[in-house]
């Protein structure tokens, strides 16, 4: 055997799972050769640059910068590795890098990278190990007294650590562009039903409880601010705001999260917004208003317009005002205009309201107390505007403006010394936010009556469980401190950056080569007719669901990002109003389907659809405060309506891809908060309505926690904390290993179904009696993905065998199950989705029979069997439906998610054995 380089020896030792490199050297030549082969691959991966491109066509444009994540094969990059970024033609791009996950051997698993300067104008880059270029102007952060100052080299922001002003000032070149950035909340104590109009509003202002610097450069700085909205002695609606700054830029980004902690019966949000004051220094005719409509459309006006008058100041003057340039001295104009400037109205107030996904209105007035006049309208506004003048001004934008209606942009007082800009996340012109439960229980007082409700509407109802207390929502905003009124070209670019923040990404080939997320995906492959057919079906399912979101208007502040669960063929409508058939709330893992579909394709449309779902399901469908914090809510008419509150919805498994691809801190917070969610089983028993033991009481030393939907959620949080090296990483790793060991030690492993878990030790009690308890739901909420990752990361043969046993026998015949376990598994479903278990076991064991069964169950099982599915849509028109469109009545989200995951994973694992 050829000598192995020392560097490879050390890497191979970690790959082989040996205690030390020396114990590995004592292993046989075969093991050495396999590990050396892995090490050689890691060395090659370490030396190969990674191609990085923009997710969408184009480049950085007017955005502040881009942060992106890149995975690395195990052993390829040491923990302290530095990285450099360059354009495809070799120009260095300043870069900031930090680790977001590590392999068990200590090498880098995921890194995050931030860049801004040098990105614009290029479309492709190369990331490689090396010394990064430094920015010409580093972003710097300093703290003194009650403030934090961030300087990008172009703008300087002073951030408050207490009080009500989050952003005290934003200056550029010594000129103050904006000040007093603050949060505003309007509360209404009751609802006006009908035309009474007696409800009163009250205003709460954001009050800071703390602020801290999370990153301080050299390319990217992040400041987090927490607090509540307060009026007098009451503080409520907690907020968490992050501000992002990039070196050399004139802008900053805000990620704004609120968590509802009010009384749904009397705390109705009438308006929720972010507000800035903008000094107005220029003459009224040199002050400009820009408000974006659809696409590249803009309202382009001055506070005091000199176009369209009866008297003409001159073509050059009119052109300059329209283009936002400083006007010549009025003494040079036609004096019939100059002497009458005082008679031209000044328009100080503007409002754009987007009260539905399909329509906005725009109006203006001279000042409060005077009437409004219409200024235009349209369909879907960009959520972007500008107010200022030739000496500078503020551009501002709210992402997903029409998608998360009702939203609004206000400009007030632009004719005075100071304009006020408010970006309303919830428009005060809309109906107040009503989070009351949608029905009164309909006589479902006892568990027996509630189960009857489950049997007819599929909703798991229980009094006082349909509460929004603890749900959250995150919004994204952008601001630019301009040195002058931007050109039309710049404004279009800024508005586009609000709508679609430029995102850098590594391609599918590198993502697959790194073997992250269990290695359960491979790049799209249409090399054979059989593979192309499956790819066509995958494309059909994504395109259909994306189209249904538009056709059925699955939009709104609390709804955007989710999809519906089941279709009603008779009404040609999704069952939006039928109990548990309505909003999907991650049922059977559509989040994972979308992320795996993106990882293998690199498609921007899939990424954005998955991004919106991750933002929604991680925030709205889960609780972040209160006794159910850490749990999510099963599918229903309202996202919080169903009384089933479980780990399977809140699971970190669904958030991990987005976090690692973008390094999004808010999603990181959500996952970190789940590390101790095993304690939720003391608060709420997920099996309380179906448990046969009426005397069961949660015991911290004997909690009945399932090995499927429950444990996979816990394992996802523990794994993420461990590989991120979070503050509870040691505990998380110990919990992972102890539960893996004690699941494997059960008489029937995973087939045992559940065990008694001890919160103090993090172990399951090992049963003395074998039992068989298998559900078709156990493996379809992230368990497959978690087991694949953990088996790859942790050398525990007994756990691997227990999982492979489950994989071998779920789709086996009843006779085979009985021969192995003494009894069969009973009536099961989702055989098509579980074909990926056959594929996994077949690939691991090189078992041709299991591989053959995988493709048989995939093509001929339940779900979408090839022989009976007509992969087409049917046109719909009135009067059968509200709006014309299409339907594929056979599509359900459950089947789509499981078909998608099975297709993607089977192709990755045993695609070379696909019949035909």
Residue pairs with C-beta under 8 A, 6 or more apart in sequence:
1 29
1 32
1 33
4 12
4 32
4 36
4 39
7 39
7 43
8 36
8 39
8 40
8 43
9 21
9 24
9 25
9 36
9 39
10 21
11 38
11 39
11 42
11 43
11 75
11 105
11 107
12 24
12 32
12 35
12 36
12 38
12 39
12 75
13 20
13 21
13 23
13 24
13 25
13 35
14 74
14 75
14 103
14 104
14 105
14 106
14 107
15 35
15 38
15 39
15 42
15 74
15 75
15 105
16 24
16 27
16 31
16 34
16 35
17 795
18 24
18 27
24 31
24 32
24 35
25 32
38 74
38 75
39 75
41 73
42 73
42 74
42 75
42 76
42 107
43 76
45 72
45 73
45 76
45 513
45 514
46 72
46 76
46 77
46 129
47 129
48 128
49 126
49 127
49 128
50 70
50 126
50 127
50 128
50 506
50 510
51 124
51 125
51 126
51 506
51 507
51 510
52 68
52 70
52 85
52 124
52 125
52 126
52 127
52 504
52 505
52 506
53 123
53 124
53 125
53 504
53 505
53 507
54 123
54 502
54 503
54 504
54 505
55 502
55 503
55 504
55 505
55 602
55 604
55 607
56 500
56 502
56 503
56 604
57 123
58 123
58 502
59 119
59 120
59 121
59 122
59 123
59 502
60 66
60 116
60 119
60 120
60 502
61 120
61 493
61 496
61 497
61 502
62 251
62 480
62 490
62 493
62 494
62 496
62 497
63 251
63 478
63 497
63 501
63 502
64 116
64 244
64 245
64 246
64 249
64 251
64 252
64 253
64 478
64 497
65 114
65 115
65 116
65 119
65 219
65 220
65 244
65 246
65 247
65 249
66 114
66 115
66 116
66 119
66 501
66 502
66 503
66 504
67 112
67 113
67 114
67 220
67 662
67 663
68 112
68 113
68 503
68 504
68 505
68 506
68 661
68 662
68 663
69 100
69 110
69 111
69 112
69 113
69 659
69 660
69 661
69 662
69 663
70 110
70 111
70 113
70 127
70 506
70 510
71 109
71 110
71 506
71 510
71 511
71 514
71 516
71 660
72 107
72 108
72 109
72 110
72 111
72 514
73 513
73 514
73 515
74 103
74 105
74 107
74 109
74 515
75 103
75 105
75 107
76 107
76 108
77 107
77 108
77 111
77 129
78 106
78 107
78 108
79 99
79 102
79 106
79 107
79 108
81 108
81 129
82 97
82 129
82 130
82 131
82 132
83 95
83 97
83 111
83 113
83 127
83 128
83 129
83 130
83 132
84 92
84 95
84 127
84 128
84 129
84 130
84 131
84 132
84 133
85 92
85 93
85 94
85 95
85 113
85 115
85 125
85 126
85 127
85 132
85 133
86 92
86 93
86 125
86 126
86 128
87 93
87 118
87 122
87 124
87 125
87 126
88 122
88 123
88 124
88 125
88 126
89 122
91 118
91 122
92 118
92 133
93 115
93 117
93 118
93 119
93 122
93 125
93 133
94 115
94 116
94 117
94 118
94 132
94 133
94 134
94 135
94 136
94 218
94 219
94 247
95 113
95 114
95 115
95 132
95 133
95 219
96 113
96 114
96 115
96 132
96 215
96 217
96 218
96 219
96 220
97 111
97 112
97 113
97 114
97 132
98 111
98 112
98 215
98 663
99 108
99 110
99 111
99 112
99 725
100 110
100 111
100 112
100 659
100 660
100 663
100 724
101 108
101 109
101 110
101 660
101 720
101 723
101 724
102 108
102 109
102 723
102 725
103 109
103 723
103 793
104 793
104 794
109 516
109 723
110 516
110 660
112 663
113 127
113 504
114 219
114 220
114 246
115 219
115 504
116 135
116 219
116 220
116 246
116 247
116 248
116 249
117 135
117 136
117 137
117 219
117 247
117 248
118 133
119 125
119 504
125 504
127 506
134 218
135 153
135 218
135 219
135 247
135 248
136 153
136 248
137 152
137 153
137 154
137 247
137 248
138 153
138 217
138 218
138 219
138 247
139 150
139 151
139 152
139 153
139 216
139 217
139 218
139 219
139 220
139 221
139 245
139 246
139 247
139 248
140 150
140 151
140 216
140 217
140 221
141 148
141 149
141 150
141 151
141 213
141 216
141 217
141 221
141 223
142 148
142 149
142 151
143 149
143 161
143 213
146 160
146 161
146 162
146 163
147 158
147 159
147 160
147 161
147 168
148 158
148 159
148 161
148 211
148 213
148 223
149 156
149 157
149 158
149 159
150 156
150 157
150 159
150 221
150 223
150 243
150 245
150 252
152 221
152 245
152 246
152 247
152 248
152 249
152 250
152 252
153 247
153 248
154 172
154 248
154 249
154 250
154 481
155 170
155 171
155 172
155 177
155 249
155 250
155 251
155 252
155 481
156 170
156 171
156 172
157 167
157 169
157 170
157 243
157 245
157 252
158 167
158 168
158 169
158 170
159 166
159 167
159 168
159 211
159 223
159 225
159 243
160 166
160 167
160 168
160 208
160 211
160 225
161 208
161 210
161 211
162 208
162 211
163 207
163 208
164 182
164 205
164 206
164 207
164 208
165 180
165 181
165 182
166 181
166 182
166 183
166 206
166 208
166 225
166 241
166 243
167 178
167 179
167 180
167 181
167 182
167 243
167 276
168 179
168 180
168 181
169 176
169 178
169 179
169 180
170 176
170 177
170 178
170 179
170 181
170 252
170 394
170 479
170 481
171 177
171 481
172 250
172 392
172 481
172 482
172 483
173 483
175 391
175 392
175 483
176 279
177 278
177 279
177 388
177 392
177 393
177 394
177 481
177 482
178 276
178 277
178 278
178 279
178 394
178 421
178 479
178 481
179 276
179 277
179 278
179 279
180 275
180 276
180 277
181 274
181 275
181 276
182 205
182 206
182 274
182 275
182 276
183 205
183 206
183 229
183 239
183 241
183 256
183 273
183 274
183 275
184 203
184 204
184 205
184 206
184 271
184 272
184 273
184 274
184 275
184 422
185 203
185 204
185 205
185 206
185 229
185 237
185 269
185 271
185 272
185 273
186 201
186 202
186 203
186 204
186 269
186 270
186 271
186 272
186 428
187 201
187 202
187 203
187 204
187 267
187 268
187 269
187 270
188 199
188 200
188 201
188 202
188 268
188 269
188 270
188 432
189 199
189 200
189 202
189 266
189 267
189 268
190 199
190 266
190 268
191 199
191 268
191 432
191 434
192 198
192 199
199 432
201 270
201 428
202 231
203 231
204 229
204 230
204 231
204 234
204 236
204 237
205 229
205 230
205 231
206 227
206 228
206 229
206 230
206 239
207 227
207 228
207 229
207 230
207 235
208 225
208 226
208 227
209 226
209 227
209 228
210 225
210 226
210 227
211 223
211 224
211 225
211 226
212 223
212 224
213 221
213 222
213 223
214 222
214 223
214 224
214 242
214 665
215 221
215 222
217 247
218 247
219 246
219 247
220 244
220 245
220 246
220 247
221 244
221 245
221 246
222 242
222 243
222 244
222 245
222 665
223 242
223 243
224 240
224 241
224 242
224 665
225 239
225 240
225 241
225 242
225 243
226 238
226 239
226 240
226 241
227 238
227 239
228 235
228 236
228 237
228 238
228 239
229 235
229 236
229 237
229 239
230 236
236 261
236 262
236 267
237 258
237 259
237 260
237 261
237 262
237 269
238 258
238 259
238 261
238 625
239 256
239 257
239 258
239 259
240 256
240 257
240 259
240 666
240 669
241 254
241 255
241 256
241 257
242 254
242 255
242 665
242 666
243 252
243 253
243 254
244 252
244 253
244 254
244 255
245 252
250 480
250 481
250 482
250 483
251 395
251 478
251 479
251 480
251 481
252 478
252 479
253 476
253 477
253 478
253 479
253 501
254 274
254 476
254 477
254 478
254 479
255 474
255 475
255 476
255 477
255 665
255 666
256 274
256 425
256 474
256 475
256 476
256 477
257 472
257 473
257 474
257 475
257 619
257 666
258 272
258 472
258 473
259 470
259 471
259 472
259 624
259 625
260 435
260 468
260 469
260 470
260 471
260 472
261 469
261 470
261 625
261 626
262 469
264 435
264 436
264 437
264 467
264 468
264 469
265 436
268 432
268 433
268 434
269 426
269 432
269 433
270 426
270 428
270 432
270 433
271 424
271 426
271 427
271 428
272 424
272 425
272 426
272 433
273 408
273 422
273 423
273 424
273 425
273 426
274 422
274 423
274 425
274 477
275 420
275 421
275 422
275 423
276 394
276 396
276 420
276 421
276 479
277 418
277 419
277 420
277 421
278 387
278 388
278 393
278 394
278 418
278 419
278 420
278 421
279 417
279 418
280 287
280 388
280 389
280 413
280 414
280 415
280 416
280 417
280 418
280 419
281 389
281 391
281 392
282 326
282 389
282 390
282 391
283 304
283 327
283 389
284 302
284 303
284 304
284 346
284 415
285 302
285 303
285 304
285 305
285 306
285 321
285 327
285 330
285 341
286 302
286 321
286 326
286 327
286 389
286 390
286 391
287 302
287 303
287 304
287 387
287 388
287 389
287 414
287 415
288 300
288 301
288 302
288 303
288 324
288 386
288 387
288 388
288 389
288 390
288 393
288 485
289 299
289 301
289 302
289 303
289 347
289 350
289 385
289 386
289 387
289 411
289 414
290 298
290 299
290 300
290 301
290 324
290 385
290 386
290 387
290 395
290 485
290 486
290 491
291 298
291 299
291 350
291 352
291 362
291 384
291 385
291 386
291 409
291 411
292 298
292 299
292 381
292 382
292 383
292 384
292 385
292 397
292 491
292 495
293 299
293 360
293 362
293 376
293 378
293 381
293 382
294 378
294 379
294 380
294 381
294 382
295 382
296 492
296 495
297 378
298 488
298 491
298 492
299 350
299 362
299 375
299 376
300 322
300 324
300 488
301 347
302 321
303 346
303 347
303 348
303 414
303 415
304 341
304 344
304 345
304 346
304 347
304 415
305 321
305 344
305 347
306 313
306 317
306 318
306 321
306 327
306 337
306 341
306 344
307 318
307 321
307 322
309 337
309 344
311 334
311 336
311 337
311 340
312 318
312 334
312 337
313 330
313 333
313 334
313 337
313 338
314 333
314 334
316 328
317 327
317 328
317 333
320 326
320 327
320 328
321 327
323 487
323 488
324 390
324 484
324 485
324 486
324 487
325 390
325 485
326 390
330 337
330 338
330 341
331 338
345 366
346 366
346 367
346 415
347 364
347 365
347 366
347 414
347 415
348 365
348 366
348 367
348 411
348 412
348 413
348 414
348 415
348 416
348 419
349 364
349 365
349 366
349 367
349 368
349 410
349 411
349 412
349 413
349 414
350 362
350 363
350 364
350 375
350 385
350 409
350 410
350 411
350 414
351 362
351 363
351 364
351 372
351 408
351 409
351 410
351 411
351 429
352 360
352 361
352 362
352 381
352 385
352 408
352 409
353 360
353 361
353 406
353 408
353 427
353 429
353 430
354 360
354 380
354 381
354 383
354 401
354 402
354 405
354 406
354 407
354 408
354 427
355 361
355 405
355 406
355 427
355 429
355 430
356 405
356 406
357 380
357 402
357 403
357 405
357 553
357 555
357 556
358 379
358 380
358 402
358 553
359 377
359 378
359 379
360 377
360 378
360 379
360 380
360 381
360 402
361 374
361 376
361 377
362 374
362 375
362 376
362 377
363 372
363 373
363 374
363 375
364 372
364 373
364 375
365 371
365 372
365 373
366 415
367 413
367 415
368 412
379 402
380 401
380 402
381 401
381 402
382 397
382 401
382 495
382 498
382 499
383 397
383 398
383 399
383 400
383 401
383 402
383 407
383 409
383 423
383 498
383 499
384 395
384 396
384 397
384 398
384 401
384 409
384 491
384 494
384 495
384 498
384 499
385 395
385 396
385 397
385 409
385 411
385 421
386 393
386 394
386 395
386 396
386 482
386 485
386 486
386 491
387 393
387 394
387 411
387 414
387 419
387 421
388 394
388 419
388 482
388 485
389 485
390 484
390 485
391 484
392 481
392 482
392 483
392 484
393 482
393 484
393 485
394 421
394 479
394 480
394 481
394 482
395 478
395 479
395 480
395 482
395 486
395 491
395 494
396 409
396 421
396 423
396 477
396 478
396 479
396 480
397 423
397 477
397 478
397 479
397 494
397 495
397 497
397 498
398 407
398 409
398 423
398 425
398 475
398 476
398 477
398 498
399 475
399 476
399 477
399 478
399 498
399 499
399 501
400 475
400 476
400 560
400 612
401 407
401 498
402 555
403 555
403 560
403 612
404 425
404 475
404 555
404 556
404 557
404 560
405 427
405 430
405 555
405 556
405 557
406 426
406 427
406 429
406 430
406 431
406 557
407 423
407 424
407 425
407 426
407 427
407 557
408 422
408 423
408 424
408 427
408 428
408 429
409 421
409 422
409 423
409 424
410 420
410 421
410 422
410 424
411 419
411 420
411 421
412 419
412 420
412 421
412 422
413 419
413 420
423 477
425 475
425 557
426 433
426 557
433 557
435 468
435 640
437 466
437 467
437 638
437 641
438 466
438 637
438 638
438 641
441 461
441 463
442 453
443 449
444 450
444 452
444 453
444 461
445 463
447 689
450 460
450 461
450 462
450 643
450 689
451 689
453 459
453 460
453 461
453 579
454 460
454 461
454 579
454 580
456 579
457 578
457 579
457 580
457 581
458 578
458 579
458 580
458 581
459 579
459 580
459 636
459 637
459 641
459 642
460 580
460 634
460 642
460 643
460 644
460 689
461 642
461 643
462 643
465 642
465 643
465 645
466 638
466 640
466 641
466 642
466 643
467 640
468 640
469 623
469 625
469 626
470 623
470 624
470 625
470 626
470 628
470 629
471 619
471 620
471 621
471 622
471 623
471 624
471 639
471 640
472 619
472 620
472 622
472 624
473 557
473 558
473 619
473 620
474 615
474 619
474 666
476 501
478 494
478 497
478 498
478 501
480 486
480 494
486 494
500 608
503 607
503 662
505 602
505 607
505 661
507 602
508 523
508 524
508 599
508 600
508 601
508 602
509 523
511 521
511 599
511 600
512 519
512 521
512 522
512 523
512 599
512 600
512 908
515 792
516 660
517 596
517 599
517 656
517 657
517 785
517 789
518 784
518 785
518 787
518 788
518 789
518 792
519 788
519 792
519 908
520 596
520 784
520 785
520 788
520 836
520 904
520 905
520 908
520 909
521 596
521 599
521 600
521 904
521 905
521 908
522 600
522 907
522 908
522 911
523 600
523 601
524 535
524 600
524 601
525 531
525 535
525 907
525 911
526 532
526 535
528 914
528 916
529 916
530 914
530 915
530 916
531 907
531 911
531 914
534 903
534 907
534 914
536 871
537 864
537 871
537 899
537 903
538 597
538 900
538 903
538 904
540 871
541 891
541 896
541 899
541 900
542 594
542 597
542 605
542 606
542 609
542 900
544 873
544 888
544 891
545 563
545 609
545 891
545 893
545 896
546 605
546 609
547 885
547 886
548 554
548 563
548 564
548 574
549 555
549 563
549 609
551 883
551 885
551 886
552 564
552 573
552 574
552 576
552 885
554 560
554 562
554 563
554 564
558 620
558 639
559 583
559 616
559 639
560 612
560 616
561 612
561 613
561 614
561 615
561 616
561 617
561 620
562 583
562 584
562 585
562 613
562 616
562 617
562 620
562 621
562 639
563 583
563 584
563 590
563 613
563 893
564 574
564 575
564 576
564 582
564 583
564 584
564 893
565 574
565 575
565 580
565 581
565 582
565 583
565 584
565 587
565 635
565 892
565 893
565 894
566 574
566 575
566 581
566 892
566 893
566 894
567 573
567 574
567 575
567 887
567 889
567 891
567 892
568 574
568 575
568 578
568 581
569 889
572 876
572 880
572 881
572 887
572 889
573 881
574 582
575 581
575 582
576 582
576 583
576 637
577 637
578 637
579 636
579 637
580 634
580 635
580 636
580 642
581 635
582 635
582 636
582 637
583 635
583 636
583 637
583 638
583 639
584 590
584 635
584 893
585 617
585 621
585 632
585 633
585 634
585 635
585 636
585 639
585 642
585 649
586 617
586 621
586 632
586 648
586 649
586 654
586 781
587 634
587 635
587 893
587 894
587 897
588 777
588 780
588 781
588 830
588 833
588 893
588 894
588 897
588 898
589 654
589 780
589 781
589 782
589 897
589 898
589 901
590 613
590 893
590 896
590 897
591 610
591 613
591 614
591 617
591 654
592 653
592 654
592 782
592 785
592 897
592 901
593 896
593 897
593 898
593 900
593 901
593 904
594 606
594 609
594 610
594 613
594 900
595 610
595 614
595 654
595 657
595 658
596 657
596 900
596 901
596 904
596 905
597 603
597 606
597 610
597 900
597 904
598 606
598 607
598 610
598 657
599 657
600 904
600 908
607 661
610 657
610 658
611 658
614 654
614 655
614 657
614 658
614 667
617 632
617 649
617 654
618 650
618 654
618 655
618 667
618 670
619 670
620 639
620 640
621 632
621 633
621 639
621 640
621 649
621 650
622 630
622 631
622 632
622 633
622 649
622 650
622 670
623 629
623 630
623 631
623 632
623 633
623 645
623 650
624 670
624 673
627 683
627 684
628 645
628 680
628 683
628 684
629 673
629 680
630 647
630 650
630 673
630 674
630 676
630 677
630 679
630 680
631 645
631 646
631 647
631 649
631 650
631 677
631 680
631 684
632 645
632 646
632 647
632 648
632 649
632 650
632 651
633 639
633 640
633 641
633 642
633 644
633 645
633 649
634 642
634 644
634 645
634 646
634 649
635 642
636 642
644 686
645 684
645 686
646 686
646 709
646 710
646 713
647 677
647 680
647 686
647 709
647 710
647 712
647 713
647 714
648 709
648 710
648 712
648 713
648 777
648 781
648 782
650 674
650 677
650 713
651 674
651 712
651 713
651 716
651 717
651 781
651 782
652 670
652 671
652 674
652 713
652 716
652 717
652 719
652 720
653 712
653 713
653 716
653 781
653 782
653 785
653 786
654 782
655 667
655 670
655 671
656 671
656 716
656 720
658 664
658 667
659 667
659 668
659 671
659 720
668 724
671 716
671 717
671 720
671 721
672 720
672 721
672 726
674 713
674 716
674 717
675 717
675 718
675 721
675 726
675 728
675 731
675 732
676 728
677 713
677 714
677 717
678 703
678 705
678 714
678 735
678 757
678 759
678 762
679 759
681 698
681 703
681 704
681 705
681 710
681 757
682 698
682 700
682 703
682 759
683 698
685 691
685 696
685 698
685 704
686 710
687 704
687 706
696 704
700 758
700 759
700 760
701 758
701 759
701 760
702 756
702 757
702 758
702 765
703 756
703 757
703 758
703 759
704 754
704 755
704 756
704 757
705 711
705 714
705 754
705 755
705 757
705 764
706 753
706 754
706 778
707 743
707 750
707 752
707 753
707 754
707 755
707 778
708 750
708 753
708 775
708 777
708 778
708 779
708 781
708 783
709 777
709 778
709 781
709 783
710 754
711 739
711 743
711 783
712 781
712 782
712 783
712 786
713 781
713 782
714 735
714 739
715 736
715 739
715 786
715 790
716 782
716 786
717 732
718 732
718 733
718 735
718 736
719 732
719 736
719 786
719 789
719 790
719 793
720 726
720 732
721 728
721 729
721 732
722 729
722 732
722 733
722 736
726 732
731 762
734 762
735 762
736 790
736 794
737 794
737 796
738 761
738 762
738 763
739 757
739 762
739 763
739 764
740 790
740 794
740 796
740 799
741 763
741 796
741 798
741 799
742 755
742 763
742 764
742 765
742 766
743 749
743 750
743 752
743 755
743 764
743 799
743 802
744 796
744 798
744 799
744 801
744 802
745 766
745 798
746 752
746 755
746 764
746 766
746 767
746 802
747 767
747 768
747 769
747 770
747 771
748 770
748 771
748 772
748 821
749 801
749 802
749 803
749 805
749 806
750 778
750 802
750 803
750 805
750 806
751 772
751 773
751 774
751 805
751 806
751 809
751 821
751 825
752 767
752 770
752 771
752 772
752 773
753 771
753 772
753 773
753 774
753 775
753 778
754 773
755 764
755 765
755 766
755 767
756 764
756 765
757 763
757 764
757 765
758 764
758 765
770 821
770 822
772 817
772 821
772 822
772 823
772 824
772 825
774 810
774 825
774 826
774 828
776 828
776 829
776 830
776 834
777 830
779 806
779 810
779 834
779 837
780 830
780 833
780 834
780 897
780 898
784 836
784 837
784 840
784 901
784 905
787 803
788 840
790 799
791 799
791 800
791 803
800 844
804 840
804 841
804 844
804 845
805 820
806 837
807 837
807 838
807 840
807 841
808 838
808 841
808 850
809 816
809 817
809 820
809 821
809 825
810 825
810 828
810 834
810 837
811 831
811 834
811 835
811 837
811 838
811 853
811 857
812 820
814 824
814 825
815 824
817 823
817 824
817 825
818 824
829 862
830 862
830 863
830 894
830 898
831 857
831 861
831 862
831 863
832 857
832 858
832 861
832 862
832 863
832 864
832 865
832 895
832 898
832 899
832 902
833 863
833 897
833 898
833 899
833 901
833 902
834 857
834 902
835 853
835 854
835 855
835 856
835 857
835 858
835 861
835 902
835 906
836 854
836 901
836 902
836 905
836 906
836 909
838 850
838 851
838 853
838 854
838 857
839 850
839 851
839 854
839 905
839 906
839 909
839 910
840 905
840 909
841 847
841 850
842 848
842 849
842 850
842 851
842 853
842 854
842 909
842 910
843 851
843 909
843 910
848 913
851 910
851 913
852 913
854 906
854 910
855 906
855 910
855 913
855 914
855 915
858 902
858 903
858 906
859 865
859 866
860 866
860 867
862 895
863 895
863 898
863 899
863 902
864 890
864 895
864 899
869 890
870 890
872 888
873 886
873 887
873 888
874 886
874 887
874 888
874 889
875 884
875 885
875 886
876 884
876 885
876 886
876 887
877 884
878 884
906 914
907 914
